[in-house]
Amino acid sequence: CSIERLPQSVPVSSVLPLLVKIANEQLDEYFRGERTTFTLPLQFRGTPFQLSVWKCIVAIPYGETCSYTDIAQAIGRPTSVRAVGAACRANPFLIVVPCHRVVGKKGKLTGYVNGLTEKMRLLQLEKDILCCKGLHATLSESTSPFVTTLALQPPKKE
């Protein structure tokens, strides 16, 4: 999934039925463990800050996590940790932009629009699928069995 906008000349109503069908197929594949990223032509609407946060979140690999602080640092705004959390709450495409992979300091599970139970369920699903496929993510020193950590690099300037 890339954080880009559809051309304004493309009326959403003309592609909506196809997008819904593709999204349903891709989400089904995700929940069966057959898909780890999404290839949907989504139209993101948000502030430049939100777009940069969502772009960073899309880069978090399946089965891994990073902290709100990591994202703030990766986008060059190290003091904007709370704003990163607000951008996660404003994410219009849950799972596709996997904000469930964003955790608090030291891997603490914090905040999720659909609740912590759902966040834990999604992280556990990814962990279980990786284990079934023989791929083992490196567990952090967190007390949570769901959390792995990822060091992010700042996005490249275009």
MIGU-914311 format. One line per field, with one value per residue: residue number from 1; x, y, z of N, C-alpha, C in turn. Coordinates in steps of 0.2 Angstrom, whole numbers. Each point is the difference from the previous one (the first is absolute). Layout:
num [NUM / ...] $
n.X [X / ...] $
n.Y [Y / ...] $
n.Z [Z / ...] $
ca.X [X / ...] $
ca.Y [Y / ...] $
ca.Z [Z / ...] $
c.X [X / ...] $
c.Y [Y / ...] $
c.Z [Z / ...] $
end
This chain:
num [1 / 2 / 3 / 4 / 5 / 6 / 7 / 8 / 9 / 10 / 11 / 12 / 13 / 14 / 15 / 16 / 17 / 18 / 19 / 20 / 21 / 22 / 23 / 24 / 25 / 26 / 27 / 28 / 29 / 30 / 31 / 32 / 33 / 34 / 35 / 36 / 37 / 38 / 39 / 40 / 41 / 42 / 43 / 44 / 45 / 46 / 47 / 48 / 49 / 50 / 51 / 52 / 53 / 54 / 55 / 56 / 57 / 58 / 59 / 60 / 61 / 62 / 63 / 64 / 65 / 66 / 67 / 68 / 69 / 70 / 71 / 72 / 73 / 74 / 75 / 76 / 77 / 78 / 79 / 80 / 81 / 82 / 83 / 84 / 85 / 86 / 87 / 88 / 89 / 90 / 91 / 92 / 93 / 94 / 95 / 96 / 97 / 98 / 99 / 100 / 101 / 102 / 103 / 104 / 105 / 106 / 107 / 108 / 109 / 110 / 111 / 112 / 113 / 114 / 115 / 116 / 117 / 118 / 119 / 120 / 121 / 122 / 123 / 124 / 125 / 126 / 127 / 128 / 129 / 130 / 131 / 132 / 133 / 134 / 135 / 136 / 137 / 138 / 139 / 140 / 141 / 142 / 143 / 144 / 145 / 146 / 147 / 148 / 149 / 150 / 151 / 152 / 153 / 154 / 155 / 156 / 157 / 158] $
n.X [4 / -1 / 3 / -5 / -1 / -7 / 1 / 0 / 3 / 2 / -6 / 0 / -5 / 4 / 4 / -5 / -5 / 4 / 1 / -7 / -1 / 5 / -3 / -6 / 2 / 3 / -5 / -4 / 4 / -1 / -6 / 1 / 4 / -4 / -1 / 5 / -2 / -2 / -4 / -3 / -3 / 2 / -5 / 6 / -4 / 5 / 3 / 5 / -1 / -6 / 0 / 5 / -4 / -6 / 4 / 2 / -6 / -2 / 6 / -4 / 5 / -4 / -4 / 2 / 3 / -2 / 3 / -4 / 4 / 0 / -6 / -1 / 4 / -4 / -5 / 5 / -4 / 6 / -2 / -2 / 2 / -3 / 3 / 5 / -2 / 0 / 5 / 2 / -2 / 3 / 4 / -1 / 6 / -3 / 5 / -2 / -1 / 5 / -5 / -3 / 4 / -3 / 6 / -2 / 3 / 6 / -4 / -2 / -5 / -1 / -6 / -6 / -2 / 1 / 4 / 3 / -6 / -3 / 4 / -2 / -6 / 1 / 3 / -4 / -4 / 3 / 0 / -6 / -2 / 4 / -2 / -6 / 2 / 1 / -4 / 5 / -5 / 4 / -1 / -3 / 3 / -6 / -5 / -1 / -4 / -3 / 4 / 2 / 6 / 0 / 6 / -3 / 1 / 2 / -6 / 1 / 4 / -6] $
n.Y [-6 / 5 / 5 / -1 / 5 / -2 / 0 / 6 / -2 / -4 / 0 / 1 / 3 / 1 / 1 / 3 / -2 / 1 / 6 / 0 / -3 / 5 / 5 / -3 / -1 / 6 / 3 / -3 / 2 / 7 / -1 / -2 / 5 / 1 / 5 / 4 / 2 / 6 / -1 / 4 / 2 / 1 / 4 / 2 / 2 / 4 / 2 / 4 / 2 / 0 / 3 / 4 / 0 / 0 / 4 / 2 / 0 / 2 / 3 / -1 / -5 / -4 / 0 / 6 / 4 / 6 / 4 / 4 / -1 / -6 / 0 / 3 / -4 / -5 / 3 / 0 / -3 / 0 / 6 / -3 / -3 / 5 / 4 / -4 / -1 / 7 / 0 / -5 / 4 / 5 / -5 / 2 / -4 / -2 / -3 / 3 / 6 / -5 / 5 / -7 / 1 / 5 / 0 / 0 / 4 / -3 / 1 / 4 / -5 / 5 / 3 / -1 / 2 / -6 / 3 / -1 / -3 / 4 / 5 / -2 / -1 / 6 / 2 / -3 / 2 / 6 / 0 / -2 / 4 / 5 / -2 / 0 / 6 / -1 / 6 / 1 / 4 / 5 / -4 / 5 / 5 / 2 / 1 / 3 / -6 / 6 / 3 / 2 / 2 / 6 / 0 / 6 / 1 / 6 / 2 / -3 / 6 / 1] $
n.Z [0 / -4 / 3 / -5 / -4 / -1 / -6 / 1 / -6 / 5 / -2 / 7 / -1 / -5 / 5 / 4 / -4 / -4 / 3 / 1 / -6 / -3 / 4 / -2 / -6 / 0 / 3 / -4 / -5 / 3 / 1 / -6 / 0 / -5 / 4 / -2 / -6 / -1 / -5 / 4 / -6 / 6 / 1 / 2 / 5 / 0 / 6 / -2 / 6 / 0 / -6 / 3 / 5 / -4 / -3 / 6 / 2 / -6 / 2 / 5 / 0 / -4 / 6 / -2 / 4 / 1 / 3 / 4 / 5 / -2 / -1 / 6 / 2 / -2 / 2 / 4 / 4 / 3 / 0 / -6 / 5 / 3 / -5 / 1 / 6 / 0 / -3 / 5 / 5 / -4 / 0 / -6 / 0 / 5 / 3 / -5 / 4 / 1 / 2 / 0 / -5 / 1 / 4 / 6 / 4 / -1 / -5 / 4 / 1 / -4 / 2 / -2 / -6 / -1 / 4 / 6 / 1 / -4 / 3 / 6 / -2 / -3 / 6 / 3 / -4 / 0 / 6 / 1 / -5 / 3 / 6 / -3 / -3 / 7 / -1 / 3 / 2 / 0 / 5 / 2 / 4 / -3 / 4 / -6 / -1 / -2 / 4 / -6 / 0 / -2 / -2 / 0 / -7 / 0 / -2 / -6 / -1 / -2] $
ca.X [-4 / 4 / -4 / 0 / -7 / -2 / -1 / -7 / -4 / -3 / -6 / 0 / -6 / 1 / 5 / -1 / -1 / 6 / 4 / -3 / 1 / 7 / 2 / -2 / 5 / 7 / -1 / -1 / 7 / 4 / -2 / 2 / 7 / 3 / 2 / 4 / 0 / -6 / 1 / -6 / 1 / -4 / 1 / 1 / -1 / 3 / 5 / 7 / 2 / -4 / 2 / 7 / 0 / -3 / 5 / 5 / -4 / 0 / 6 / 1 / -1 / -5 / 2 / 5 / -3 / 5 / -3 / -2 / 7 / 4 / -3 / 2 / 7 / 1 / -3 / 4 / -4 / 1 / -4 / -7 / -2 / -7 / -3 / 1 / -5 / -6 / 0 / -2 / -7 / -4 / 1 / -7 / 1 / 2 / 3 / 3 / 5 / 0 / 2 / 0 / 7 / 3 / -1 / 3 / 7 / 2 / -5 / -6 / -6 / -4 / -4 / -2 / -7 / -4 / 1 / 6 / -1 / 1 / 7 / 4 / -2 / 3 / 7 / 0 / -2 / 6 / 5 / -2 / 1 / 7 / 2 / -2 / 4 / 7 / 4 / 0 / 2 / 4 / -4 / 3 / 0 / -6 / -3 / -6 / 2 / -2 / 4 / 6 / 2 / 3 / 3 / -2 / 4 / -4 / -2 / 4 / -3 / -1] $
ca.Y [6 / 6 / 5 / 4 / 2 / -2 / 6 / 4 / -1 / -6 / 0 / -6 / -4 / -4 / -6 / -2 / -8 / -4 / 1 / -4 / -7 / -2 / 1 / -6 / -5 / 1 / -1 / -7 / -3 / 2 / -4 / -7 / 0 / 0 / 7 / 4 / 7 / 1 / 3 / 4 / 7 / 4 / 7 / 2 / 7 / 2 / 5 / -2 / -4 / -7 / -4 / -3 / -5 / -6 / -3 / -3 / -6 / -5 / -3 / -4 / -7 / -5 / -4 / 4 / 6 / 5 / 5 / 7 / 4 / -2 / 3 / 7 / 2 / -2 / 5 / 6 / 4 / -4 / 2 / 0 / -7 / 0 / 2 / -6 / -3 / 3 / -2 / -7 / 0 / 3 / -5 / -2 / -6 / -5 / -7 / 2 / 4 / -4 / 3 / -4 / -2 / 6 / -2 / 5 / -2 / -6 / -5 / 1 / 1 / 6 / 3 / -2 / 3 / -6 / -3 / -4 / -7 / -1 / 1 / -7 / -5 / 1 / -2 / -7 / -3 / 0 / -4 / -7 / -1 / -1 / -6 / -6 / 0 / -1 / 6 / 2 / 7 / 0 / 3 / 5 / -2 / 1 / -5 / -2 / -5 / 1 / 6 / 0 / 7 / 2 / 7 / 3 / 5 / 6 / -1 / 4 / 6 / 0] $
ca.Z [0 / 0 / 2 / -6 / -1 / -7 / -4 / 1 / -5 / 0 / 5 / 5 / -1 / -5 / 1 / 7 / 0 / -2 / 6 / 6 / -2 / 1 / 7 / 4 / -1 / 3 / 7 / 1 / -1 / 6 / 6 / -1 / 1 / -7 / -2 / 6 / -2 / -4 / -7 / -1 / -2 / 4 / 0 / 7 / 1 / 7 / 0 / -2 / 6 / 0 / -6 / 1 / 5 / -3 / -5 / 4 / 3 / -5 / -1 / 5 / -3 / 3 / 6 / 4 / 3 / 2 / 5 / -3 / 0 / -6 / -6 / 1 / -2 / -7 / -4 / 2 / 4 / 6 / 6 / -1 / 2 / 1 / -6 / -3 / 3 / -3 / -7 / 0 / 1 / -6 / -5 / -3 / -3 / 5 / -3 / -6 / 3 / 7 / 6 / 5 / 1 / 4 / 8 / 4 / 2 / 2 / -3 / 3 / -5 / 1 / -5 / -6 / -1 / 1 / 6 / 1 / -1 / -7 / -2 / 2 / -4 / -6 / 1 / 2 / -7 / -4 / 4 / -1 / -7 / -1 / 3 / -4 / -6 / 2 / 1 / 7 / 1 / 6 / 6 / 4 / 7 / 2 / 4 / -4 / -4 / -6 / -2 / -2 / -1 / -7 / -1 / -6 / -3 / -2 / -7 / -5 / -2 / -8] $
c.X [4 / -5 / 1 / -8 / -1 / -1 / -7 / -5 / -4 / -6 / 0 / -6 / 1 / 4 / -2 / -2 / 6 / 5 / -2 / 2 / 7 / 2 / -3 / 4 / 6 / -1 / -1 / 7 / 4 / -2 / 1 / 7 / 4 / 2 / 3 / 0 / -6 / 2 / -6 / 1 / -4 / 1 / 0 / -1 / 2 / 4 / 6 / 3 / -3 / 3 / 7 / -1 / -3 / 5 / 5 / -3 / 0 / 6 / 2 / -1 / -5 / 4 / 5 / -4 / 5 / -4 / -2 / 6 / 4 / -3 / 1 / 7 / 2 / -2 / 3 / -4 / 0 / -4 / -8 / -3 / -8 / -4 / 0 / -6 / -7 / -1 / -2 / -8 / -4 / 1 / -7 / 0 / 3 / 2 / 4 / 6 / 0 / 2 / 0 / 8 / 4 / -2 / 4 / 8 / 0 / -5 / -6 / -6 / -4 / -4 / -1 / -7 / -5 / 1 / 6 / -1 / 1 / 7 / 4 / -2 / 3 / 8 / 1 / -1 / 7 / 6 / -1 / 2 / 7 / 3 / -2 / 4 / 8 / 5 / -1 / 3 / 4 / -4 / 4 / 1 / -6 / -3 / -6 / 3 / -2 / 5 / 7 / 2 / 3 / 3 / -1 / 5 / -4 / -1 / 4 / -4 / -1 / 0] $
c.Y [6 / 6 / 6 / 2 / -2 / 7 / 3 / -2 / -7 / 0 / -6 / -5 / -5 / -6 / -3 / -8 / -4 / 1 / -4 / -7 / -2 / 1 / -6 / -6 / 0 / -1 / -8 / -4 / 1 / -5 / -7 / -1 / 0 / 7 / 3 / 7 / 1 / 4 / 4 / 7 / 5 / 7 / 3 / 7 / 2 / 6 / -3 / -4 / -7 / -4 / -3 / -5 / -6 / -3 / -4 / -6 / -6 / -3 / -5 / -7 / -4 / -3 / 4 / 6 / 5 / 5 / 6 / 4 / -2 / 4 / 8 / 1 / -2 / 6 / 7 / 5 / -3 / 2 / -1 / -7 / 0 / 1 / -7 / -4 / 2 / -2 / -7 / 0 / 2 / -5 / -3 / -7 / -5 / -6 / 2 / 4 / -3 / 4 / -4 / -2 / 6 / -1 / 6 / -2 / -7 / -5 / 0 / 1 / 6 / 2 / -4 / 2 / -6 / -3 / -4 / -7 / -1 / 1 / -7 / -5 / 0 / -1 / -7 / -4 / 0 / -4 / -8 / -2 / -1 / -6 / -6 / -1 / -1 / 6 / 3 / 8 / 0 / 4 / 6 / -2 / 2 / -5 / -3 / -5 / 2 / 5 / -2 / 7 / 0 / 7 / 3 / 5 / 5 / -1 / 4 / 6 / -1 / 6] $
c.Z [0 / 2 / -5 / -1 / -7 / -4 / 1 / -6 / 0 / 5 / 4 / -2 / -6 / 2 / 7 / 0 / -1 / 6 / 6 / -1 / 2 / 7 / 4 / -2 / 3 / 8 / 2 / 0 / 6 / 6 / -1 / 0 / -7 / -3 / 6 / -2 / -5 / -6 / -2 / -2 / 5 / 0 / 8 / 0 / 8 / -1 / -3 / 6 / 0 / -6 / 2 / 5 / -3 / -5 / 4 / 3 / -6 / -1 / 6 / -2 / 4 / 6 / 4 / 3 / 1 / 4 / -3 / 0 / -6 / -6 / 0 / -2 / -8 / -5 / 1 / 5 / 7 / 6 / -1 / 1 / 1 / -6 / -5 / 2 / -3 / -8 / -1 / 1 / -6 / -6 / -3 / -3 / 5 / -4 / -6 / 2 / 7 / 6 / 6 / 2 / 4 / 7 / 4 / 2 / 3 / -2 / 4 / -5 / 3 / -6 / -7 / -1 / 1 / 7 / 1 / -1 / -8 / -2 / 2 / -5 / -7 / 0 / 1 / -7 / -4 / 3 / -2 / -7 / -2 / 3 / -4 / -6 / 1 / 0 / 7 / 1 / 7 / 6 / 3 / 7 / 3 / 4 / -4 / -5 / -7 / -4 / -3 / -2 / -7 / 1 / -7 / -2 / -2 / -8 / -4 / -3 / -8 / -3] $
end
